[in-house]
Amino acid sequence: MSGAEREELRSRVAEANARSRRGRGHPELVPVPPGGLRCAGCWEIKQRRYGALERGDQVEAVRMAEAMGFHLRYAHPG
């Protein structure tokens, strides 16, 4: 991976993290699926990840990001 590619990836990750942080304080900005009900599993994983980020626990934040990936694949296929 070249330096420019690494920098672009770093920029995209920083932007995604900033969007995530902004959404924490404003639940109305978080899209709700049709039918109006959020998945309890998604909500729990997000809350644990947000808590880890606030505590500065990068290991737990990464674990929750991975958990969300698995959850999305298996609980919300398609």
N, C-alpha and C positions, 0 to 999 in steps of 0.2 A: 504494500500500500504506500503510495507516494505521500509526501508531506501535504500536498494540496488536498488529496482525498481524505487524509486524516483530519485535516482542519475542517473540511466540509462536514464530515461525520460528526466531529465534536460540536460544530455549530448547530447541526440538526438535533442532536441530543440535548443541547442546552436549551434550544427553543421548545422542544417537547417537555422538558422539565419545567420550564417557566409557565407553559400552558397548564400543566398539571397543578403547579402551586397556585396559580390564579383561580382554578376551579374549586380548590379546597374551601375557600371562604365564601364561595358563591354557588351553592348547590343548584340554583336555577340555570347556571351555565352548563351543567352536566346533562347531556342528552338523555332523555328517558325513552326507553323503547316503546313502540306502539302498545297500547293497552295501559300505559301509565305505571307499570310495576317494574321496579328494578330487581335484578337478580341479587338475592341475599349473599350468594357466594362472591359475586363481583364486588359488592359493597364492602364485605368483610376484608377481602384482599386489599382493596384500595385503602381502607382505613389503616390497616396494618402497615402498608407501604408508606403512607403519609406520616404515620407516627414514627416510623424508623427514620425517615428523612429529617423530621424535626429534631430527633435525638442525635442525628449525625451517624446513625448506624447503617453504614453502606452495605455491610454484609446482609443484614436483614432486608434492606430495600431491594437488593438484587434478588434475594430469595423470593420476595413477594412478586417482583416483576416476572420471574420465571414461573411462579405459581399461577399468575394471571394468564400467562401464555398457555400453560397446560389446561387451566380451567376453561379458557375460551375455546380451545380445540375440542375438548370433550363435552362440555356442558352446552356450548353454543355452536355446534358444527354448521358449516354452510356459509 
